[in-house]
Amino acid sequence: MSNVAFITGTGSGIGKSLAELLLKKNYVVFGYSRKNNIKHANFHFTKIDLSNLKNVKNIRLPELKYKKITLVNNAATIGEIIPIFHKKEEDIIKEYNLNIITPTILSRKIINKYFDLNKTIINISSGAANKSIPSWSTYCATKSALDRFTDTICKENIPNLNVYSVHPGVVDTDMQKNIRECKQEHFPLKEKFIEYYEKNQLENPQIVAQKIYLIIKNPSNFCENIVFVRNIELN
């Protein structure tokens, strides 16, 4: 019987690459995002705005008896790259909802629904969790919270659960494109991120997906619940 994965943000980037990889590994994949261009018999797509908590609360998980359940909380937004005094209150709420409240709710749903099954939760974090980056206030705060959430539920000793917060590095995604296109006066580090791109220093999302798969496949090989993709070697 196949394994099953629930992945948020499968429309592009890491989420899309990971979904496609797991499908090749004969997983049944449930994808949640606003857009989709994956077509596969074992891919079940739900179009959803994950920043809307009513939508998230209404997600109904299927009855499953698979060998292993994986949840990848990948969907996130950096929001508009501007100082906090420029941000709209409704945008702040949406950014917190998507980046930390939704992953928390989905983790609870998975744990409760499949309590007796083997489960792995992968929370996609960021180096921003450990740094205060100007004009990234909500992103830094929510990624830091995601790391703490991961560490806390790990210490709750929930049966049949492995949980990790994965730092993928600077990856070639739409988010990076948005960073390069933001206004210089709002983001003093813009040139640094342009340099990452021009010097081909961005991580390939497909390579990142392969490394995340190693965590999913062999969680016992990873003793720490905060995992840095750069430290994972592909065979």
Secondary structure, 3 states (H helix, E strand, C coil): CCCEEEEECCCCHHHHHHHHHHHHCCCEEEEEECCCCCCCCCEEEEECCCCCHHHHHCCCCCCCCCCEEEEEECCCCCCCCCCHHHCCHHHHHHHHHHHHHHHHHHHHHHHHHCCCCEEEEEEECCHHHHCCCCCCHHHHHHHHHHHHHHHHHHCCCCCCEEEEEEECCCECCHHHHHHHHCCCCCCCCHHHHHHHHHCCCCECHHHHHHHHHHHHHCHHHCCCCEEEHHHCCCC
